[in-house]
Amino acid sequence: MSYFEQTKSGESRWWSWMAVTWLAFVGWVIFQTLLLFPFPIIANFTDPPLFDKLMNAFASGAASETSTALSSISILAGLGTTAAALIAAFSNGRTQKIGAYLTVAGILICIVTSVLSSRGTDSSAVMEVVTEIMGASPLAFALFLLTFPAGLACLYIGYKLVHRRGLLSLHTAVSKFRWVRVLQGFLLTWLVLGVFAFLANKFGIIDIEFVFKGGKFWVYAAVSLLLIPLQSATEEIVFRGYFNQGLTHLLKSKWVAFAITSFAFMALHLSNPEALDGAASGTLPIVMSGYFFFGFAMCLIVWIDDGLETAIGIHAGNNCFAAIIMNYENSVLPTPSVFLTGTDPVKDSISTVMVLAALVFIVWIWRKPTKRPAL
């Protein structure tokens, strides 16, 4: 049974995917709130002016009375949706069907009220200060990264209890998780990115500045190597794993599933600093295209590999390379690195496609002896 056919066992009706997705999202929001709650304290302890800047950002982004009312409706709808999802997940027959439809209705209400409540408010200032706090404190950076695996735990619980399948089926189609392929993907990505960076600098396509200073670099490097793989693995398990399996099962088309999850992955990063810069400069579609192509390339890697292992390694390798080896100004990973480079939306998009094409081609050749499932 191929990776995308794992859903043939256990519970795979449409309502189960809706219920588990919602319950995982709620769990992620709760854990994110708890883990990011100390940020003002960390800012005040690390750099008091940052605390004042954060408070001013919160004040400037304060919502109107209408937005506050809509937010309250969204919260109440969220609580109701959570109750409906639990009913759908742990009941049978008519009650289960009612819970499923109420879950869908509740999700739609939450989306609409959340969008309406955010109109006229600007959260970019808050996100900018949060990024600065992470750049000033390795502890804040670590807490931010931990929000991802904490939320993943909620997905695991739903996957096990609602879908009634073993967790291994969410990660791979073989009998055990292939850790060596994670390492292979990580090292391959560092090699390809290193070669591309060297050649691009050699031919004057990009400028690279040596900025290594030691000190906090080692702390951030340790945090990055320990926790960024968890963050990257979470995104792969959720998007290239859970959502791809669900949409492939429901829509009967891997290509459509790959496109939808890649767009969703792209949307997840719309609050990143480079996305906000792109929106301000009018280059947002070009900037965000890199995330879509990355997501789609990882979908192909999962299909080639018949599991998430290599894709997790590539994703972790990409993020760790940016955080440790070669970062850029105003990055979502505000870490001290060995080298620093500038950004150019067009050049970055082209280089992203070239790197991804190289990775997919190498993995394709590398895994050639493996019998691949039909696409």
N, C-alpha and C positions, 0 to 999 in steps of 0.2 A: 504494500500500500504506500503510495507516494505521500510526500509531506502535505499536499493540499487535499488529500483524500482522508486525512485523519478524522475529519468530521463525520465520516460514515458511521462511526461508533458513538455511543452516548446520546445525549440530548442536543439536537441541532436545529430545532424549529426557530423561526425568525424571532419570536418573543424572547427566547433564551439569550440571544446575542444582544438584544436591546437591554434586557434586564442586567446582564453582567457588565455591559459597557457603562451603563448608568451608575451601578453600584461601585465599580472601579473608579469612575470619575469622582464620585462623592468622597470615596476614601482618599483619593489623591488630594482633593481640595482640603480635607481635614488635616492630613499629614503636612501638606504644604503650609497651611496656616500655623500649625504647631511649630514646625521647624524654622519658619521665617520670623516667628514672633520675637525672638531675641535680637533681631537686626538693629533696632534703635538702641538697645543696651550696648551691643557690640560697637556701634558707631560712636556712641558717647564715650566709651572706654578707649577706643582706638584713635579716634580723631574727632574731638568735640565739634568742630565746625561742620563735619559731615552730619552730625545729629541735627543741628540747626537747619541744615540744608534739606534734610529729609522731612522735618516737620513743616518747613515752608512749602515743600513740594506737595505734601498731603493737603495743606491748607489751600494752595492754589488750585488743586484738582478737586476741591470739595464739590459735591453734587448739589443740584437744585432740589427744591422740595418735591417737584414732580419726579425727578430721577430717584430720589430717596424712596418715594412711595412705590415706584416701579421695582426698585431693588427689593423692597419688603415683599412685594407680590412674588418676585422671582424666588426669594428664599422660602416662602410658604409653599410655592409650587414645587420647589425642590424637595422639601420634606414630604409632601404628598406623593411625588413621583418615586421617592425612595421607598415609601410604604407600599406603593403599587408594585414596584419592581420586586420587592420581597414576597408579596402575595403571589405574583406570577411565577417566581422562582420556586416557591415551596408549597404550592397547592396543585390541585388537579381539576380537570373538567371545566365547568362553566366559570367557577371562581378564578381559575388560572387565566382563562380567556379575558375576563373582565379586567383582571390585574394587568394583563399585557397591553390592552387598548388604553387603559388609564396611564400606563407608563409612557406610551407614545404621545398621548395628549399632553401629559405633564412636561415631557422633554420639549415639545413644541412651544408650550407656554413659557418655559424657562428661557429658551432661545430668544423668543420675541421680546420678552420683558427685559432681558439682559441687554439686548441690542439697543432697545429704546432708552433704557436707563443710562447707557454709556454715551448717548449722543450729547454733545456739548461739553463733555468732560475730557480732560487730557491727562492720561496716565503716563505719558512718555517721560515727564519730569521725574516722577517717582521711580520708574524703571532705570533712568539714568543714574540716580543717586544710589539705588540698590546695587547697580553694577560697580559704582565707585567704592561702595562699602566692601564688596567682595574683593576688589582690587587692593583694599587697605588691610583686610583681615583674612588670613587663610581659614580661620574658623568659620566665618560667614560663607566663604566659598565652598567649604566642605558641607555646611548645612544645606546650601542651595542644591548641591549635587545629590545629597541624600534624599531630597524630596522625590526623586524619580524611583529608586527601588522601593521606597516606602509605599508609593502608590501602586507599584507593580504587585506588591503583596496582596492587595485587595483584588486585583485581577486573578491572581492565582487561586484565591479562596473561591471566587465565583466560578472559575473554570472547573475546579474540582467538585464543588457542591452542586452547581446547576447543570453544567454540561456532562458531569460524571465521566470525565476522562482523566487519564494520568497526565501529569504535567510534562512528561517526556514528549508526548504527542504534540505539545505546543512548541517544542524546541527543535525536534528533528524527527525524521521518518525511520531512523535506524534504531538498533536496540539499546544504544547508550549515547550520551552526549559526547561529541568529539572535541575535547578541549584542545587537542593539538591543532585543529583547523582554526580555532580562534586565534591561537598564537601565530599560525601561518598567515592568516589574513592581516593581523596587526603588523607583522614584520614586512610583509609584501607592500603594504600601504606606505610605511615609512620609506622603503626603498624607492618606490615609484615617485612619491612626493619629493624625496630628496633629489632624485635625478632630474625631475622636471624643474625644481627650483634652481638647481645648479645651471642647467642649460638655459633657462629663461633669463637668469642673471648674466650668464656668459654672453648671450646675444643681445643684451640691453633691453629685453622685453619688460623686466621688472627690476627695481632697485632693492637691494637687500642690505640692511645695516646691522653690523655686529653690536649688540647691546648687552651682552652678558655681564652681570655684575656680581653674581653670587648672592650671598646673604639670603634674602627671602626667596630667591629663586629655588633653592633646594627644598624649602618647605612646600612651596606651591607645586613643585615637580612631584614630590612624594604624594601630596593630596591628589594631584591629577592622575598619576599612575594607579592609585588605589581606587579612586571613586569615579573618574570619568568612564572607565569601562562599564561600571554599573549603570551610569546614566545612558550610555550608548546602547547597552544591552536592553535596557528598558524600552527605548524607542524602537529597537528592532523587534523585540518580542510583541509589542503592542501593534505596530503598523505592519511590518513585513510578516509577522506571525499571526496574531489573533484576528486583526481586521482582514488580512488577506485570506485566511482560512474561512472566515465567516462569509465574506462577500463572494468568494469563489463557490462556496457551497450554495448560497442563495441565488446568485446570478448565473451560475454555470459558465462563467467566462473568466479566465485568469487575466486576460488583457484588460478587461473593464475593471476588474478588481485592482490590478496594478496601477491603473491610471487614477482611480478614485483614492486609493491609499497614498499615492504620491502627492496628489493635490492636498490631501488632508495633512500630510507631513509638512508640506510647504506652508500651509496655513498656520501650523503650530509655531512657526518661526517668524510670524509677522510682527511680533513685538521685539525682535532682536534689534540692536542698535543699527546694524547695517540696513535693515528693512526700513526703519524710521528715517534714516538718511536718504535711502532710495525714494521714499515717498515725498520727502522734501525737495529732492532734486529732479523728480520726474523720471527716475530710472528704476522704479519699483519692480515692474515686470521683468526687467533684465536681471536685477539682483535676486529675485525670488526664483527665477528659472533654475538657478543652480541647485536649490533645494529639491525642486521637482525632479530634475535629472538624477540627483543623488538617490532619491527615494526609488525611482524607477530602476536604476542600475542595481540597487540592493535587492529589488524584487527579482531581477534576472539572476543575481547571484544565488538567491535562495532556491530558485527553480533549478539552476545548474547543480547546486550542491545537495539538493533535496533535504535542506535543513537550514537553520539560522546561523550555524557556527561561524562560517567564513564571513558572512555579512556582519555579525557582531564584531569580529576581529577587525574588519575593514573600517567600520564606523568608529570603533574605539581608537584605532590607529590614526585615523584622520583627525579626530578631536584632540588626541594627546599630542600629535605632531604640531597642531596649531597652538596648543597651550604651552608646550615645552620648547619646541625647536624653533618654529617660525610663526610668530603672531603678527597681528596688524593693529593699528590704532583704532580705538573705539570698537573693540571686539567684544562679543558676548562672553568671551572667556578672558577676563581682565587679569591675566597672569604675566609675570615677568618671564621672558623667553630668551633664548640664545640670540635669535635674529629677529629683526622687525622689518616689515615690508609695507608698502602703501597699498591702496585699493583703487581699482579701476573696474567699474561694472562690466564693461565689454570684455576687457582682457581676462577678468576673473571668470566670467561665464565660459569663455572659449577654453581657458585652461582647465576649468572644472570638467567640461565635456571630454577633453583629451585625456585627463587623468582617469576619469571613470571608464572611458572606452578601453584604455590600457588595462585597467584592473579586470574588467569583465572579460576581455580577450585572454589575458593570462590565466584567469581562473577557468575559463572554458577549455583552454588547451591542457591545463594542469589536471582537470577532472575528466578528461576525455575518456579514459577507460571505464568510468562509471556509467552505467546505463541510466539515462535521464528519463524522467516521466514525460509524457506527451504534454505539449503546451496548447 
